[in-house]
Amino acid sequence: MGPQWSSDEADLARRVVAALRSSGHPAYLAGGCVRDLLLGRKPEDFDIATSARPSEVQALFRSAELVGAQFGVVLVREGSAEVEVATFRSDHSYFDGRHPERVEFETDPRQDVLRRDFTINALLLDPATGEVLDHVGGRQDLERGIVRAIGDPERRFAEDHLRMLRAVRFAARFGFEIEPATFEAIRRAHSSIARISAERVRDELTRILCEGAARRGFELLDRTSLLEDLLPEVARMQGVAQPPEFHPEGDVWTHTLMMLDLLENPSPTLAWAALLHDVGKPSTFAVRERIRFDRHAEVGAEMAVRVLDRLRLSNEEIHRVEMLVENHLRFKDVGHMRPSTLKRFLRMEHFDEHLELHRLDCLASHRLLGNHEFVRAKLAEIPPEDLRPTPLLNGDALIRAGFLPGPAFTWILGAVEDAQLEGGIHTTSEALAFALERFAPPDGHPKPADT
């Protein structure tokens, strides 16, 4: 099976299958790991399907843990490796667009295969012989590059609405086409995606953004009408013109797709920021001498927070994307910033993501990378201790010098740090003299910061 077959999980999976078979239970590798192995890709995990009931699996493996009693799923661990072992089953009468009302354990692997979503995910593999069991034509669909629902596609999507998003994700990731009947079933049922939990939708969208084919994924989301259901703010980018002198590529949607196309192994926050960095443009579009989008970065940051909160991203992730969207235009000013302003900008948290977002933004529009190269040169030139120097003063030092504690301390210490970043002061005594000269009148009350 090639180099992907050599890993702790693969070895554990092989031994679990062998132990089950030695005990008289048919057992196979199943689902996505088989698909990935046949495509020459490294599987993310290994799943096993068997006729053994959960209690029989637990009796064979001391480390086995029941994780899905209703569905017959047992987790077998060994060190850091783990594999899921599931009993052959058939599902009946889905009632909420996700969960079957009733499952029945089966002894025939074909019955287990028929309940699955797509033919390419319904292959079974004997790891000892390499024999592939294919009851639904999945091998041929893999070879032809087709994502096809098993059986009636409308029924498959009614059973679990998230399968519509999964079809898009698989087609994008593998460069496959969605089989026409499957595609039309998604178009007819697209609005039912609203019944899926935000967390499950978030995970699928993040995978589409990060798995290497984000542009194709979002083009398919648009063609299937799922985009308008899930991210109407992004759908509104279509047809929003941009000034051709800065954006010769076309409208906001085209620009965004081009950025998605340039993503390479992005973090989820960078990927979401690439998608949403111009989400404020449709609502700020105006024509005055030329097309303008006044404050679109600030408006877009607020919109991004609402979108990602709706999708239940973590607070940390939402804040990181908010900062990326809000600050993405600041690079145009880097050549004119005061040294203190530039240093504060360069030391922003996760600045590598800000720099990469700017690079992608340029490459997907005017292709001018002067500001990007300027910033990279400054990062190489300025020692880390000059970007984040040890503070020369703190609040206690100001109190000892006769300042009265209060909110003004924040801007006094900020002004002192600015002078330090500018290279005007270098010692504690110089910092104290600077503070006393600029801010402390005889009565001990600080003067306003702008005097």
C-alpha positions in Angstrom: 0.0 0.0 0.0 3.0 2.3 -0.3 4.6 4.6 2.4 1.3 5.8 3.7 0.7 2.3 5.0 3.6 2.6 7.5 2.4 4.3 10.7 1.5 3.4 14.3 -2.2 3.7 13.4 -1.8 1.5 10.3 0.1 -1.1 12.2 -2.5 -1.1 15.0 -5.3 -1.3 12.4 -3.7 -4.3 10.7 -3.3 -6.1 14.0 -6.9 -5.4 15.1 -8.2 -6.8 11.8 -6.1 -9.9 12.1 -7.2 -10.5 15.7 -10.9 -10.1 14.8 -10.5 -12.5 11.9 -8.7 -15.0 14.0 -11.7 -15.0 16.3 -14.0 -15.8 13.4 -15.3 -12.3 12.7 -15.1 -10.8 9.2 -13.3 -7.5 9.4 -12.1 -4.8 6.9 -10.6 -1.4 6.8 -13.5 0.8 5.8 -14.4 4.3 4.5 -12.1 7.2 4.1 -8.9 5.4 4.8 -9.5 2.9 2.0 -10.3 5.8 -0.4 -7.1 7.7 0.6 -4.9 4.6 0.3 -6.3 3.8 -3.2 -5.6 7.5 -4.2 -2.1 7.3 -2.9 -2.8 9.7 0.0 -2.0 9.4 3.6 -5.1 8.5 5.6 -6.0 10.8 8.5 -7.2 7.9 10.5 -8.2 4.2 10.2 -11.6 2.8 10.7 -12.5 -0.9 10.8 -15.9 -2.5 10.0 -16.6 -6.0 11.4 -19.4 -8.4 12.2 -18.2 -8.6 15.8 -20.6 -6.9 18.3 -19.2 -4.3 20.6 -19.0 -6.6 23.6 -17.0 -9.1 21.5 -14.6 -6.4 20.4 -14.1 -5.3 24.0 -13.5 -8.9 25.1 -10.6 -9.1 22.5 -8.9 -5.8 23.4 -8.3 -4.7 26.9 -7.9 -1.1 25.8 -11.2 -1.0 24.0 -13.6 1.8 25.0 -17.2 2.0 23.9 -17.7 5.4 22.4 -21.0 4.9 20.5 -23.1 2.3 22.1 -26.1 2.9 19.8 -24.0 2.7 16.7 -21.7 -0.2 17.8 -18.5 1.9 17.8 -15.5 0.9 19.9 -12.2 2.8 20.2 -9.1 0.7 20.5 -6.0 2.4 21.7 -2.3 1.5 21.9 0.1 4.2 23.0 -0.7 7.3 20.9 -2.4 5.3 18.1 -6.1 4.6 18.0 -8.6 3.0 15.6 -12.4 2.9 15.5 -14.0 -0.4 15.2 -17.7 -0.4 14.2 -20.1 -3.3 13.9 -21.7 -3.8 10.5 -25.1 -2.1 10.7 -28.0 -0.7 8.8 -29.8 2.5 9.6 -33.5 3.1 9.5 -35.9 6.1 9.5 -33.8 9.2 10.0 -35.9 11.7 11.9 -33.9 15.0 12.3 -31.6 15.2 9.2 -28.8 13.5 11.1 -29.7 10.6 13.4 -31.4 7.4 12.5 -34.3 6.4 14.8 -33.2 2.8 14.7 -30.1 0.8 13.8 -29.7 -2.9 13.3 -26.4 -4.8 13.6 -25.7 -6.9 10.5 -23.5 -9.8 9.6 -23.3 -8.9 5.9 -20.8 -6.2 5.0 -22.9 -5.1 2.0 -25.7 -3.9 4.3 -23.2 -1.8 6.1 -21.9 -0.3 2.9 -25.4 0.7 1.6 -26.0 3.0 4.6 -22.9 5.2 3.8 -22.9 8.5 2.0 -20.8 8.3 -1.2 -19.5 5.4 -3.3 -15.9 6.5 -2.9 -16.4 6.2 0.9 -18.0 2.8 0.8 -15.0 0.6 -0.1 -13.7 -2.2 2.2 -10.2 -3.4 2.2 -8.5 -6.6 3.5 -5.2 -5.3 4.7 -3.6 -8.8 4.7 -4.3 -9.5 1.0 -5.0 -6.0 -0.5 -8.4 -7.3 -1.7 -11.0 -4.5 -2.1 -14.7 -5.2 -1.7 -16.8 -2.8 -3.8 -20.6 -3.3 -3.7 -21.5 0.2 -5.1 -19.1 1.0 -7.9 -16.8 3.2 -5.7 -13.6 1.9 -7.3 -14.8 3.0 -10.7 -15.9 6.4 -9.4 -12.5 6.9 -7.8 -10.8 6.2 -11.1 -13.2 8.5 -13.0 -13.0 11.3 -10.4 -16.7 11.3 -9.4 -18.5 12.0 -6.2 -21.7 10.0 -6.3 -24.3 9.4 -3.6 -25.1 5.8 -2.9 -28.5 4.9 -4.2 -31.1 7.7 -4.2 -29.2 11.0 -3.6 -32.3 12.8 -2.2 -32.7 10.1 0.4 -29.0 10.2 1.3 -29.2 14.0 1.9 -32.5 13.7 3.8 -30.8 11.3 6.1 -28.0 13.7 6.9 -28.1 17.2 5.4 -24.4 17.8 6.1 -23.7 15.3 3.4 -24.4 18.1 0.9 -21.4 20.0 2.3 -19.3 16.9 2.4 -20.0 16.3 -1.3 -18.6 19.8 -2.1 -15.6 19.2 0.2 -14.7 15.9 -1.4 -15.1 17.2 -4.9 -12.9 20.2 -4.1 -10.2 18.3 -2.2 -9.8 15.6 -4.9 -10.5 17.7 -7.9 -13.5 15.5 -8.7 -16.9 16.3 -10.3 -20.1 15.8 -8.5 -22.2 13.3 -10.4 -25.2 15.2 -12.1 -28.0 13.5 -10.2 -26.2 14.0 -6.9 -25.5 17.7 -7.8 -29.1 18.4 -8.7 -30.3 16.7 -5.5 -28.1 19.2 -3.5 -29.6 22.1 -5.5 -33.1 21.0 -4.7 -32.4 20.3 -1.0 -29.9 23.1 -0.3 -32.1 25.1 2.1 -32.2 22.2 4.5 -28.6 22.8 5.5 -30.0 25.4 7.8 -31.1 22.6 10.1 -27.5 21.5 10.7 -25.8 22.7 13.9 -23.4 25.6 13.4 -20.5 23.6 14.8 -20.8 20.9 12.2 -21.2 23.5 9.4 -18.2 25.4 10.8 -16.0 22.3 10.7 -16.9 21.4 7.1 -16.4 25.0 5.9 -13.0 25.2 7.7 -11.9 22.0 6.0 -13.0 23.4 2.6 -10.9 26.5 3.3 -7.8 24.6 4.5 -7.6 21.4 2.5 -5.9 22.9 -0.5 -8.8 23.6 -2.9 -10.7 26.5 -1.3 -11.5 28.3 -4.5 -13.0 25.2 -6.1 -14.9 24.6 -2.9 -16.5 28.0 -2.8 -17.3 28.0 -6.5 -19.2 24.7 -5.8 -20.9 26.2 -2.8 -22.1 29.0 -5.0 -23.3 26.7 -7.8 -25.2 24.5 -5.4 -26.8 27.6 -3.7 -25.3 26.5 -0.3 -23.3 29.7 -0.2 -26.3 31.9 0.1 -27.7 29.7 2.8 -24.6 29.6 4.9 -22.6 32.8 4.2 -24.9 35.3 2.6 -22.4 38.1 3.4 -19.9 36.4 1.1 -22.5 35.8 -1.6 -23.1 39.5 -1.7 -19.6 40.1 -2.9 -20.7 39.0 -6.4 -21.0 41.8 -8.9 -19.6 44.5 -6.5 -17.2 46.4 -8.8 -13.8 47.7 -7.8 -11.6 50.5 -9.1 -9.7 48.8 -12.0 -6.5 50.7 -11.3 -6.2 48.8 -8.0 -8.2 45.7 -8.9 -7.8 44.8 -12.6 -9.0 41.2 -11.8 -12.6 42.3 -11.4 -15.3 42.4 -8.7 -14.9 41.6 -5.0 -16.0 38.0 -5.5 -13.4 37.3 -8.2 -10.7 38.9 -6.0 -11.7 36.8 -3.0 -11.7 33.6 -5.1 -8.3 34.4 -6.4 -7.0 34.8 -2.8 -8.5 31.5 -1.8 -6.8 29.9 -4.8 -3.4 31.2 -3.5 -3.8 29.7 0.0 -1.1 27.1 0.8 -1.5 25.1 4.0 -3.1 28.0 5.8 -4.1 28.2 9.5 -7.9 28.3 9.9 -7.7 31.9 11.0 -5.7 33.0 7.9 -8.1 31.1 5.7 -11.1 32.7 7.2 -9.5 36.1 7.0 -8.8 35.6 3.3 -12.4 34.8 2.8 -13.7 37.7 4.9 -11.1 40.4 4.5 -13.3 42.4 2.0 -16.7 41.3 3.4 -17.3 45.0 4.3 -17.1 46.2 0.7 -20.6 45.5 -0.5 -22.1 47.6 2.3 -19.6 50.5 1.9 -19.6 50.7 -1.9 -19.9 54.3 -3.1 -18.9 56.3 -6.2 -17.2 59.7 -5.7 -14.8 60.5 -8.5 -14.0 56.8 -8.4 -15.3 53.7 -6.6 -14.6 53.9 -2.9 -15.1 51.6 0.1 -14.7 54.0 3.0 -13.9 52.2 6.3 -14.6 48.8 4.8 -11.8 47.2 6.9 -13.5 48.4 10.1 -17.0 47.5 8.9 -15.7 44.2 7.6 -14.1 43.3 11.0 -17.4 43.9 12.7 -19.2 41.7 10.1 -16.5 39.0 10.4 -17.1 38.8 14.1 -20.8 38.3 13.6 -20.3 35.7 10.9 -17.8 33.7 12.9 -19.8 34.0 16.2 -22.8 32.6 14.3 -20.6 29.6 13.2 -19.3 29.1 16.8 -15.6 29.6 16.2 -13.7 30.1 19.5 -13.3 33.6 20.9 -9.5 33.4 20.2 -10.1 32.5 16.6 -12.7 35.2 16.1 -10.4 37.8 17.6 -7.5 36.8 15.4 -9.7 37.0 12.3 -11.1 40.3 13.4 -7.6 41.8 13.8 -6.6 40.4 10.4 -9.5 42.0 8.6 -9.3 45.3 10.6 -5.6 45.8 9.9 -5.2 44.5 6.4 -5.1 48.0 4.8 -2.4 49.3 7.1 0.4 47.9 5.0 -0.2 50.7 2.4 1.1 53.2 5.0 4.2 51.3 6.3 6.6 53.5 4.3 5.3 56.6 6.0 4.9 55.4 9.6 6.9 56.9 12.5 9.4 54.3 13.8 7.3 53.8 17.0 4.1 53.2 15.0 5.9 50.8 12.6 7.4 48.8 15.5 4.1 48.5 17.2 2.6 47.3 14.0 5.3 44.8 13.4 5.0 43.3 16.8 1.3 42.6 16.6 0.3 39.1 17.7 0.4 36.6 14.8 2.0 39.1 12.5 3.1 36.4 10.2 -0.6 35.9 9.3 -1.0 39.6 8.7 2.0 39.7 6.4 0.8 36.6 4.5 -2.7 38.0 4.1 -1.3 41.2 2.7 0.9 39.2 0.2 -2.1 37.2 -1.0 -4.2 40.4 -1.3 -1.5 42.0 -3.5 -1.1 38.9 -5.7 -4.8 38.7 -6.2 -5.0 42.3 -7.4 -2.3 44.7 -8.6 0.5 42.3 -7.8 2.7 45.1 -6.3 4.7 43.7 -3.4 6.8 46.7 -2.5 5.2 47.2 0.9 5.5 43.5 1.6 9.2 43.5 0.8 9.7 46.7 2.9 8.1 45.0 5.9 10.2 41.9 5.5 13.3 44.0 5.3 12.4 45.8 8.5 11.7 42.6 10.3 15.1 41.3 9.4 16.8 44.6 10.2 15.2 45.5 13.6 16.4 43.3 16.5 13.6 41.6 18.5 14.7 43.6 21.6 14.1 46.8 19.7 10.6 45.8 18.7 9.7 44.8 22.3 12.2 46.7 24.5 12.1 46.3 28.3 10.0 49.1 29.7 12.0 52.0 31.2 9.2 53.1 33.5 6.2 51.6 35.3 3.4 53.0 37.4 5.3 52.6 40.7 8.2 54.8 39.3 5.6 57.5 38.3 4.1 57.4 41.8 7.6 57.7 43.4 8.2 60.7 41.1 5.0 62.4 42.5 2.4 61.5 39.9 -1.1 60.8 41.1 -2.3 57.4 40.1 -5.1 57.3 37.5 -6.2 56.5 34.0 -3.6 59.0 32.6 -0.8 56.6 33.5 -1.7 54.5 30.4 -1.0 57.3 28.0 2.0 58.6 30.0 3.6 55.2 29.8 2.6 54.9 26.2 4.3 58.2 25.3 7.4 57.1 27.2 7.5 53.8 25.2 7.0 55.8 21.9 10.0 57.9 22.7 11.9 54.7 23.6 10.9 53.1 20.3 11.8 56.3 18.4 15.3 56.0 19.9 15.0 59.3 21.8 15.5 57.8 25.3 17.5 54.9 26.5 17.7 54.8 30.3 15.3 55.0 33.2 16.6 58.4 34.2 16.0 59.7 30.7 12.5 58.2 30.7 11.7 59.8 34.0 13.0 63.2 32.9 10.9 62.9 29.7 7.7 62.1 31.7 8.3 65.0 34.2 9.0 67.5 31.4 6.0 66.5 29.3 3.3 65.6 31.8 3.9 66.8 35.4 3.0 70.3 36.5 3.9 71.6 40.0 0.6 70.3 41.5 1.4 66.7 40.6 -1.5 66.3 38.2 -0.5 65.1 34.7 -1.0 67.5 31.8 -3.1 66.4 28.8 -1.2 64.1 26.5 -1.3 66.6 23.5 0.4 69.5 25.3 
